[in-house]
Amino acid sequence: MSENELIKHDGSCHCSAIQFQVFAPKIVNGYKCNCTICTVKATRIHFIVPASRFQLIKGSEYITTYTFNTHQAKHTFCKICGVQAFYTPRSNPDGRAISPFCINSNTIEQVKITKFDGQNWESQMSQIPNISKLSNDN
C-alpha cells in the first residue's frame, strides 16, 4: 500500500451519536490553526478532504452548526457531547475538515503538521495557495 493510497477511516464524536467514514491516506496532512475558534476549542488540528470522500453514517439529527464573521465556515458540533469531529472550512467550502483525533479505527499512521495562521487568514491563504485544492477530487 502506497503512502497516498486512500483507505477508509471510521470516526465519531465522543458519545458516538455522530458517526462518519472518510477516505484519506494513512498519513494525512494536518493543519494546525490559531484562529479564534480553533484556539478556544483547542482542537486546532484538522485534515481536509473532498466532500465526496466523506460520508455521514448516522446522527444528522444530533448535529448543530455555528458560524461567525464571514459565515463561510460551517462549524458542526454534536448536540450531546459538544465535540466537533468535522466541519466545512472557509478555505474549502466544497470539502470537509476532519479532526484526526476523532478517527477511531486506528487507521491513521501519522499526521504531518503544517501551521496555519488563521488570525491572518487572507495573507496565510496567499502563502499556502494549494490548500484550496485539497477538496478537489483528484
Secondary structure as UniProt FT lines:
FT   TURN            3..4
FT   STRAND          7..12
FT   TURN            14..15
FT   STRAND          19..24
FT   STRAND          27..33
FT   HELIX           36..41
FT   STRAND          45..50
FT   HELIX           51..53
FT   STRAND          54..58
FT   HELIX           60..62
FT   STRAND          63..66
FT   TURN            69..70
FT   STRAND          74..78
FT   TURN            79..81
FT   STRAND          86..88
FT   TURN            93..94
FT   STRAND          95..98
FT   HELIX           100..102
FT   STRAND          110..116
FT   HELIX           118..120
FT   HELIX           121..127
FT   HELIX           129..133
FT   TURN            134..135
//
